[in-house]
Every structure is written in structure tokens, then in C-alpha cells.
Amino acid sequence: MNEKRTVVFNNLRQLKNRLDRLTMSELFALNPNRFDDFSIKYDDLLLDYSKNHIDKDVINAFKDLAKAINLKEKINDMFTGKKINITENRAVLHIALRNDINSSIIVDGKDIMPDVKQSLEKMEIFVNAIRNGEILSSSGEKFTDVINIGIGGSHLGPEMVTKALKPYHDGPKIHFVSNIDPSHIYDVINSLDPKKTLVLIASKTFTTIETMTNAKSAWKWMSKSVGEENAGEHFVAISTALDKIKEFGIRDDRVFGYWDWVGGRYSIWSSIGLCVILAIGMNNFREFLKGAHEMDEHFLNEPVENNMPVILGFLGIWHINICNYVTRAILPYDQRLNAFPSYIQQLDMESNGKSITSDGENVSEKTGVIVWGAAGTNSQHSFFQLLHQGSEIVPCEFMLAANEHEEGMKEHKDLLIANCLAQSQALMVGRSIQEVIRILKKRGVPHEEAIRLAPHRKFMGNRPSSTILYKKLDPKTLGKIIALYEHRVFVEGITWNLDSFDQWGVELGKELASDMLTCLDESSDSKNKDNNYGEQDASTVGLLNAIKSFQE
Ligand SMILES: O=P(O)(O)OC[C@H]1O[C@H](O)[C@H](O)[C@@H](O)[C@@H]1O
């Protein structure tokens, strides 16, 4: 238990009690500089966090918190390659993948940067050759389509970034298969011509059952069309487990490795980003890396009050531990970031959804906020009801680009911006009963009816939100935004003293699924035939029998 942190938490609780006497609107009225005081501008990115229920004393307490948890040292530990993933005894160095190539980072006595450089160069040569038709398919045709087969970190990042950067696509069309559900691969491969398709098998471990099963099915599909002996021309493997790739039979020159110090959910910067590079080209990908590197520098060098990831992280702590808000909504007013909330779900919830500290103790407070969300304005027409009037307060993060890529669409863009700003304003200012009555009466509603309706139409307001505003969703800006979220998760994890870089919580289900598979195999065990499935619990036996009867 970190006593210094407890002292800061207690102080934050007292500050919260004091702040509860004022609404956010009142705080704005008291401080004409509130927007400037509670926003951070960094290049083409602006974080406005003035619509959170905090004041300068809270920011001062955040500074104390940074000291109490030794944040600066912990950040340095990560950036210098210390093995901070303590349950897997690994360094955590996704920052190296976007680092200045001429610097050096030592892991186990070896400078890793020359390997990073080489990996980028190897990808560049391959991607250029695919994009300009130097490498052709087995039938001598240009590859028009690429399927990325992967799941979790080997899927969510590639898919989100590919979709986000659609205006920069000038390469083959990228498709994604992740789910083991046969419908996923079926629908994708049936829309494609295998003779012009390149398949990327993306898996850090090269053992993930979903990916391996989908990869085998893709191989069969390809072999059927181009012949078993030619299928290898259409396959690429991306993994850290080079020995396992050999068993699968992929040609050596089609293998792109990376390193165990890159966590799955932090791997979009590695060769896992290959499908993105195929779509947007290496120059754009380098811009993407550059943006992330700039955010790394910002995170390393800026003081607490001017440090976007630190402020976002501590606001997260404020909301979950001090205000007891257990979820957080991510609301990109940017349709191309529709997959961003799902990406952040893995990043955040797999990193900090833990109950044991790095010292092996039970955590003493809530950790791992539940992250959810979807693109605005669509979400306004579904779950915003709860955001405005529900009994649960949900801190919201709005994301908005000032400029669109599409020409001649100003009407759309203005409406998008207006909606985004209006929603965060509505969350904050709300609408009182008296105001509702006044408005209704002005519209001609009789007094008694206005009084009856008013409670239903009242908005509590005083609901927190932050807005991340950026110039345009280009590769560099996207890199910056993703790195911002990565570091925010780090800040929260350090505050809770978690190992944010392992994910043991996904293992039990995997093991049980493999046991469960034997229950579906009627030939293997007489217990299955008797419908009692050995040691399974009664609910599982009931479900297995129901499945069997539905299949007959
Ligand atoms: O890349 P892979 O080794 O195939 O792993 C894919 C995913 O599966 C695991 O179960 C983890 O929960 C994820 O962190 C990982 O990204």
C-alpha cells in the first residue's frame, strides 16, 4: 500500500466534497479563463478538459499524485527498456518502434534500434513491390485484395487504423477476418478472387486458435484455386514466434517478425501494421509513427499540468476512484473512428482490468474503468438518453476533427461540429425544471400540463466531458492520438500499481474452451454419448444437450 498515494487520494476526496457545492457552470462563471486554464494545446491537437468538475487545487493534487507514485521514474523505466511487465519478465517498448532510429535502446545488453530499422526497411521493400506490381500473384496478376487474419491486438489496431485512414488508401483493398465464427471468413473469402488475393496471418504467438483455424481455412481456399504448390505465393506471416511459422509452411521471405517486448495491444506500430502500410504506403506509415513519437516526447518531457496523457490518466483516476463513475464513453464525432472505442476497449480494459497489484496484493480501490462508445452523431440517437438523464454518470470523451477530407460537404461538417459541441454543452449546463416549465408555457402548453411534464424533460447537467480536437484525421495525428491513449492507460496503471502489460484474465476461458471441444466430439468419449459430459456443471450439460437437440 502506497501511503503517499493514500494521502493524495484523501485530499482529492476532500476537494471533491468542496467542489460539490458548485456546479461546473458556476465554476465557469467564477473563472473567465477556465478554458485556457484547463486545456492543453500540442501542435495540431487540443485537449479541452475544462468541462470536468475540477479546479486548480485538483490539478495541484494531481501534481502531488505524480510524485507519490514516482510517475517520472516509472515513465523512464518504460522508455529505457526496464522489464516492467513483471509477470512475463519483459520490457515494454512499443515506443521504440516509433523512436528516432538513430538513438539506441538497450534490452538484455543489445541495442534493439538497428533491428527496428531493418524491420521497417524490409517491410518497405515488400510493400512497394506488392503495390507497384513487382511481386505478383501465382497467376502473374497484381494483388488487388489483402485479407488480414488475426484477432485481439493483431486485428483491432490494423482494422481501426486502416478504416481511419481511408482517404490515404492507394494500395490494395484490405479485408479483415478475426472471429472463429465460420460466417466471418466465409463472407470475406466468398467476395474475393483468390488469384488476386494476398493473405496476412497476423499473430504474435502464432498459436491463437481462432487465427490458426482461419488461416488453415484460407490456405485450403487458396490451394483449391491456385494449387497447393502455389498457395505460399499468396501468404505472409507476421509473428514473434518464427519457429511456429516454419511448421505452417510459409516462405522465409514472406515472414515479418517482431519482438516479445511489443504487447499485442501495442503492436500496431510493428509489422502487425503491414496491412495498413499496404493500404496507405510507407511514407504515410512513417508519418503515423512520427505522430506517435511526438506524443512520446510530449509525455516524457511536459510537466503534469501540461501533459495530455497524464492529465487524461489522472482525470480517469478522479472519475473512478474519487467520483465513483465506473464507466467512460468514447465518442468520436468522426465516422472513420467508429472502430476506435473497440480498439481502446482492448487497450484499456485488457491493460488495467486487474485486481492484483504488482506486489501481488489485492487492489485497495476500483481499477480498470469500463470503456464503451460509438461514433457520434449515430450514438446520439441511441444511448445518449442515458448519458443525459440516466442515474449513472458517465464521463464522456468527445473527439472531433476541425477539417474534413471531403470537398464541398460543409453543410455536413458544420452539422457534425455543432452536434458535438452541443452535446458536451448540454451535458454540462443541463436544463432545470423551472426552465422547462417556462419553455413549455411559451410554446402554449397549459400550466398544469407543463408542471406534469417538467420532471421528465429536465436535464441534471453538471456531467463531465473532455474534448479532443484535432486539425484533420491524417496519419500523423492518428499516431499522436493512439499514443495519447496508450500513455493514459500507463498513467492509470501506475497509479493503481498494476502490471498493465500482461493479460492472464483471458487464459481460463481459452483452457475451458479446449476442454469443452471434447464434449462436442461424439466419437471421442462414451460420456458424451450418454449426454452427461463427465465433470461439466449442470447448466453446461443442459446447454450442450439443447445444442445437440437443436442440431438434430
Ligand atoms: O497475436 P496473438 O498472439 O494471436 O494474440 C491475439 C490476442 O489474443 C490473446 O488472447 C490476448 O488476449 C490478446 O492480448 C492478443 O492480442
The ligand as a Gaussian input file, in Angstrom:
#p B3LYP/6-31G(d) Opt

LIG

0 1
 O       -1.462000     -12.026000     -31.647000
 P       -1.900000     -13.260000     -30.967000
 O       -0.780000     -13.988000     -30.299000
 O       -2.657000     -14.153000     -31.923000
 O       -2.897000     -12.867000     -29.826000
 C       -4.131000     -12.282000     -30.081000
 C       -4.809000     -11.817000     -28.805000
 O       -5.177000     -12.925000     -28.033000
 C       -4.968000     -13.028000     -26.648000
 O       -5.903000     -13.870000     -26.087000
 C       -4.863000     -11.744000     -25.886000
 O       -5.960000     -11.541000     -25.054000
 C       -4.656000     -10.523000     -26.721000
 O       -3.880000      -9.626000     -25.985000
 C       -3.979000     -10.825000     -28.030000
 O       -3.830000      -9.639000     -28.756000

